[in-house]
Amino acid sequence: MGKVTGFMEYERLEEGYKPVPERLKNYKEFVIGLDDQAASTQAARCMDCGTPFCNNGCPVNNIIPDFNDLVYQGDWKEAIDVLHSTNNFPEFTGRICPAPCEAACTLNVNDSAVGIKSIEHAIIDRAWESGWVKAQPAQIRTGKKVAVVGSGPAGMAAAQQLARAGHDVTLFEKNDRVGGLLRYGIPDFKMEKTHIDRRVEQLKAEGVTIRTSVLVGELPKSSKVTNWAKETISPAQLQAEFDAVLLTGGAEQSRDLPVPGRDLDGVYFAMEFLPQQNKVNAGDKLKNQLRADGKHVIVIGGGDTGSDCVGTSNRHGAVSVTQFEVMPQPPAEENRPLTWPYWPMKLRTSSSHDEGCVREFAISTKEFIGEKGKLTGLKTVHIELKDGKMVEVPGTEKTYKADLVLLAMGFVNPVATVLDAFGVDKDARGNARASTDFTGGYATNVAKVFAAGDMRRGQSLVVWAIREGRQAARSVDEFLMGFSDLPR
């Protein structure tokens, strides 16, 4: 370890933010990363624990103490090699991962955790600036063909691993650009899409064929999932043409709120709202874009997607933004002896909340109200947990003015038609049924068809998608070749 007493000498240093008035004027990233010296100092806080819980707290099992020590020593080139050995896209996770590794950090028992995410961010940005991120095409081709359906982080990671193993990989995406929910679900101010574009060029240089605007199966006419596919291909075609098929689509079926007035003009899913702004940012022209300009906006759902709606609405110029969360307000600080090293329940305030937002907890929407088919407000009531059930609190009914309501209550499962078209068995939540056993892992009940990421585990984190894509790639490689040198 670089500095034995570093964790006692240095305080945690957070990444900086550009001022709110400045960042609200555009959709650019506004996080100010650590410079080399600050990153080195933060890395010195790592205790190099005998049992580094951060490794297991990280879904991709990043070798965190090692790259921390390398950053402290100033060996940035070796640091990115260590980071890339477990994570194909650290520029994604270094920006939008909630950092479960930091919750598991040993220092977090009674002090501030090591700033692992900020160090990861610094390493990959330094690597790109220095030209260290290069294509790694396979030297030997296997002649095996693999179709990867869905180009989010799981699909991209799987495609890259399989291409590096020497297979001929085709990556299919129903939208007009690669990235899945990473591109059309994450606002640009959290992660600019140039980061995806650079990786797409790397994938192409490694031999991956990319086909966008291609829908595998059929999207039901009733679906509200945003889709720009221009071509349809059947599962039978893929199964005939390819030696293996890996399904890595996202969990795009939004959780609905079936209360009176749901059909009023002005009530939309978050995923009807967020992708449109990302397309406009990319230079596309949209008619009748959903916007929050001059409106009273209510976001229903207290998670990351809701926070993204808050930030986007503020950049549009909303008059007011209010965010509802059905659960009670969590404590400002977690009970560390009870929760460490696991992900704690505590109040989290995002950068979007800091830009202007009223947050309401333990609140439930009873009805949307409107005039002449247009939303004008909604009726709510506060709720509490009693005898194991959520019940209404008498006398807490209230009517809120609202011109735009965005439903951001999470996603229930992937669009079922893809799985149905392949005949893949589903679990109780509507996800693809596929185990993660080392032998035959990620395989579905359909011959040579595998599933990973949100398609298999349901709505989850980008870092979990990368993990599943990498592991599924190993299983596919082993299925095709009888063995695999790819990491688990």
Residue pairs with C-beta under 8 A, 6 or more apart in sequence:
1 46
1 47
1 48
1 65
1 69
2 43
2 44
2 46
2 68
2 69
2 72
2 73
3 9
3 44
3 72
6 41
6 44
6 45
6 46
6 72
7 44
7 45
7 46
7 47
7 107
7 111
7 114
9 44
10 41
10 42
10 44
10 45
11 112
12 42
12 45
12 112
12 113
12 114
12 115
13 34
13 38
13 41
13 42
13 115
13 118
14 115
14 118
15 31
15 32
15 33
15 34
15 115
15 118
15 121
16 31
16 32
17 23
17 30
17 31
17 32
17 351
17 354
18 30
18 32
20 354
20 355
20 356
22 30
23 30
23 189
23 355
24 314
24 315
24 355
25 315
26 189
26 315
27 187
27 188
27 189
27 277
27 281
27 315
28 188
28 189
28 192
29 95
29 188
29 189
29 190
29 191
29 192
30 189
30 351
31 95
31 121
33 118
33 121
33 122
33 125
34 42
34 115
34 118
34 119
34 121
34 122
35 122
36 74
36 76
36 122
36 126
39 71
39 118
39 119
39 122
39 123
40 71
40 72
40 74
42 114
42 115
42 118
42 119
43 68
43 69
43 71
43 72
43 114
43 119
44 72
45 107
45 114
45 115
46 64
46 65
46 68
46 69
46 72
46 114
47 106
47 107
47 114
48 65
48 68
48 69
49 65
49 106
52 64
52 65
52 106
53 104
53 105
53 106
53 341
54 62
54 64
54 65
54 101
54 102
54 104
54 105
54 106
54 114
54 116
55 61
55 62
55 63
55 64
55 65
55 101
56 104
56 341
57 100
57 101
57 102
57 103
57 104
57 105
57 341
58 64
58 100
58 101
58 104
58 463
59 100
59 461
59 463
59 464
59 466
59 467
60 86
60 87
60 93
60 463
60 466
60 467
60 470
61 86
61 467
62 83
62 86
62 87
62 101
62 116
62 120
63 82
63 83
63 85
63 86
64 101
64 116
66 82
67 79
67 82
67 83
67 119
67 120
67 123
68 114
68 116
68 119
70 76
70 78
70 79
70 82
71 79
71 119
71 122
71 123
76 123
76 126
76 127
76 130
77 127
77 130
77 132
79 123
80 123
80 124
80 126
80 127
80 132
80 133
83 90
83 120
83 123
83 124
84 90
85 487
86 487
87 93
87 463
87 466
88 156
88 157
88 160
88 161
88 199
88 466
88 469
88 470
89 153
89 156
89 157
89 195
89 199
89 466
90 120
90 121
90 123
90 124
91 121
91 124
91 125
91 128
91 195
92 153
92 182
92 191
92 195
92 462
92 466
93 117
93 120
93 462
93 463
93 466
94 117
94 118
94 120
94 121
94 123
94 124
94 125
95 121
95 190
95 191
95 195
96 186
96 190
96 191
96 462
97 117
97 461
97 462
97 463
98 304
98 461
99 116
99 117
100 343
100 463
101 116
101 117
102 108
102 113
102 114
102 115
102 116
102 117
103 113
103 339
103 340
103 341
103 342
103 343
103 344
104 340
104 341
104 342
105 113
105 114
105 116
105 341
106 341
107 113
107 114
108 336
108 340
108 341
109 336
109 337
109 340
110 336
124 133
127 133
128 198
133 198
133 202
134 202
135 202
135 205
135 206
136 164
136 206
137 163
137 164
137 205
137 206
137 207
138 163
138 164
138 165
138 166
138 206
138 207
139 166
140 166
141 166
141 167
141 168
142 165
142 166
142 167
142 168
142 480
142 481
143 168
144 166
144 167
144 168
144 243
144 244
144 480
144 481
145 167
145 168
145 169
145 170
145 241
145 242
145 243
145 244
146 162
146 167
146 168
146 169
146 170
146 242
146 243
146 244
146 245
146 246
146 476
146 480
147 169
147 170
147 172
147 238
147 241
147 242
147 244
147 245
147 246
148 155
148 158
148 159
148 162
148 169
148 170
148 171
148 172
148 246
148 248
149 155
149 172
149 216
149 238
149 245
149 246
149 247
149 248
149 249
149 418
150 172
150 173
150 180
150 247
150 248
150 249
150 250
150 453
150 455
151 159
151 171
151 172
151 173
151 178
151 179
151 180
151 210
151 212
151 248
152 179
152 180
152 181
152 182
152 248
152 249
152 250
152 453
152 454
152 465
153 180
153 182
153 453
153 462
153 465
153 466
153 469
154 248
154 452
154 453
154 454
154 455
154 465
154 466
154 468
154 469
154 472
155 171
155 173
155 180
155 246
155 248
155 249
155 453
155 469
156 171
156 178
156 179
156 199
156 203
156 469
157 465
157 466
157 469
157 470
157 473
158 246
158 248
158 452
158 469
158 470
158 472
158 473
158 476
159 169
159 171
159 203
159 208
159 469
159 473
160 202
160 203
160 206
160 208
161 469
161 470
161 473
161 474
161 477
161 486
162 169
162 246
162 473
162 476
162 477
163 169
163 203
163 206
163 207
163 208
164 206
164 486
165 473
165 477
165 481
165 484
165 485
165 486
167 477
167 480
168 207
168 209
169 207
169 208
169 209
170 208
170 209
170 210
170 211
170 242
171 178
171 203
171 208
171 209
171 210
171 211
172 211
172 214
172 216
172 233
173 179
173 180
173 210
173 211
173 212
173 213
173 214
174 213
174 214
174 215
174 216
174 219
174 227
174 228
174 229
175 183
175 184
175 212
175 213
175 226
175 227
175 228
175 229
176 212
176 213
176 228
177 183
177 193
177 196
177 212
177 282
178 196
178 200
178 210
178 212
179 193
179 196
180 249
180 250
181 250
181 252
181 454
182 191
182 196
182 462
183 193
183 196
183 278
184 226
184 271
184 274
184 275
184 278
184 279
185 250
185 271
185 274
185 275
185 305
185 308
186 278
186 308
187 274
187 277
187 278
187 308
187 311
187 312
188 277
188 278
188 281
189 311
189 315
190 308
190 311
193 278
193 281
193 282
200 210
203 210
204 210
213 228
213 229
213 230
213 231
214 229
214 230
214 231
214 232
214 233
215 227
215 229
215 231
215 232
215 233
216 232
216 233
216 234
216 235
216 238
216 418
216 421
217 232
217 234
217 235
217 417
217 418
217 420
217 421
217 422
218 232
218 417
218 421
219 225
219 227
219 229
219 415
219 417
220 417
223 415
223 417
224 254
224 269
224 271
224 272
225 252
225 253
225 271
225 415
226 271
226 272
226 275
226 276
234 421
235 245
235 421
235 422
235 423
238 245
239 245
239 448
239 449
242 448
243 448
243 480
244 448
244 449
244 450
244 476
244 479
244 480
245 422
245 448
245 449
245 450
246 442
246 449
246 450
246 451
246 452
246 472
246 473
246 476
247 418
247 419
247 422
247 424
247 432
247 444
247 449
247 450
247 451
247 452
247 455
248 451
248 452
248 453
248 454
248 455
248 465
248 468
248 469
248 472
249 414
249 415
249 418
249 453
249 454
249 455
250 411
250 414
250 453
250 454
250 455
251 411
251 412
251 413
251 414
251 431
251 454
251 455
251 458
251 459
251 460
252 271
252 411
252 414
252 415
253 411
253 412
253 413
253 414
253 415
253 416
253 430
254 269
254 270
254 271
254 407
254 409
254 410
254 411
254 412
255 407
255 409
255 410
255 411
255 412
256 262
256 269
256 407
257 300
257 365
257 407
257 409
259 365
259 366
259 367
259 368
260 366
260 367
260 368
261 267
261 367
261 368
261 369
261 370
261 375
261 378
262 368
264 368
264 369
264 370
264 373
264 374
264 375
265 370
265 373
265 374
265 375
266 370
266 374
266 375
266 402
266 403
266 404
266 405
267 368
267 375
267 405
267 407
268 290
268 404
268 405
268 406
268 407
269 406
269 407
269 408
270 299
270 301
270 305
270 306
270 308
270 309
270 406
270 407
270 408
271 305
272 290
273 290
273 309
273 312
273 406
274 305
274 308
274 309
274 312
276 286
276 289
276 290
277 289
277 312
277 316
279 286
280 286
280 289
290 404
291 316
292 312
292 313
292 316
292 317
292 318
292 321
292 404
293 316
293 317
293 318
294 317
294 318
294 319
295 313
295 318
295 319
295 403
295 404
296 318
296 319
296 320
296 322
296 400
296 401
296 402
296 403
296 404
297 309
297 313
297 318
297 320
297 321
297 322
297 402
297 403
297 404
297 405
297 406
298 321
298 322
298 323
298 324
298 378
298 400
298 402
298 404
298 405
298 406
299 306
299 309
299 310
299 313
299 321
299 322
299 323
299 324
299 405
299 406
299 408
300 306
300 323
300 324
300 365
300 405
300 406
300 407
300 408
300 409
301 323
301 324
301 325
301 407
301 408
301 409
301 410
302 323
302 324
302 325
302 326
302 327
302 359
302 361
303 408
303 410
304 350
305 408
305 410
306 323
306 325
306 406
306 408
307 323
307 350
307 352
307 353
308 352
308 408
309 406
309 408
310 321
310 323
310 350
310 352
310 353
310 355
310 357
311 350
311 351
311 352
311 355
313 321
313 404
313 406
314 321
314 352
314 355
314 356
314 357
318 404
320 358
321 356
321 357
321 358
322 357
322 358
322 359
322 360
322 400
323 353
323 357
323 358
323 359
323 360
324 360
324 363
324 365
324 380
325 359
325 360
325 361
325 362
325 363
326 362
326 363
326 364
326 383
326 390
327 361
327 362
328 361
328 362
328 384
328 385
329 347
329 361
329 362
330 345
330 346
330 347
331 345
331 346
331 347
332 346
332 347
333 346
334 344
334 345
334 346
335 344
336 344
339 345
353 359
360 380
362 382
362 383
362 384
363 380
363 381
363 382
363 383
364 380
364 381
364 382
364 383
364 390
364 392
365 378
365 379
365 380
366 378
366 379
366 380
366 381
366 397
367 378
367 379
368 375
368 377
368 378
368 402
368 405
369 375
369 376
369 377
369 378
369 379
369 399
370 376
370 377
375 402
375 403
375 404
375 405
376 401
376 402
376 403
377 399
377 400
377 401
377 402
378 399
378 400
378 402
378 405
379 397
379 398
379 399
379 400
380 397
380 398
380 399
380 400
381 392
381 393
381 396
381 397
381 398
382 392
382 393
382 396
383 390
383 391
383 392
383 393
384 390
384 391
384 393
385 391
410 459
411 454
411 458
411 459
412 429
412 430
412 458
412 459
413 426
413 429
413 430
413 431
413 458
414 430
414 431
414 432
414 454
414 455
416 426
416 430
418 455
419 426
419 432
419 451
419 455
422 444
422 446
422 449
423 445
423 446
424 432
424 433
424 444
424 445
424 446
424 449
424 451
425 432
425 433
425 444
425 445
426 432
426 433
427 433
429 458
431 454
431 455
431 456
431 457
431 458
432 444
432 451
432 455
432 456
433 444
433 445
434 441
434 442
434 443
434 444
434 450
434 451
434 452
434 456
435 441
435 442
435 443
436 442
436 468
436 471
438 488
440 475
440 479
441 471
441 472
441 474
441 475
442 450
442 451
442 452
442 456
442 468
442 471
442 472
442 475
442 476
443 449
443 450
443 475
443 479
444 450
444 451
448 479
450 472
450 475
450 476
450 479
451 472
452 468
452 469
452 471
452 472
453 460
453 464
453 465
453 468
453 469
453 472
454 460
454 465
456 468
457 464
457 468
470 486
470 487
471 488
473 486
474 484
474 486
474 487
474 488
475 484
477 484
477 486
478 484
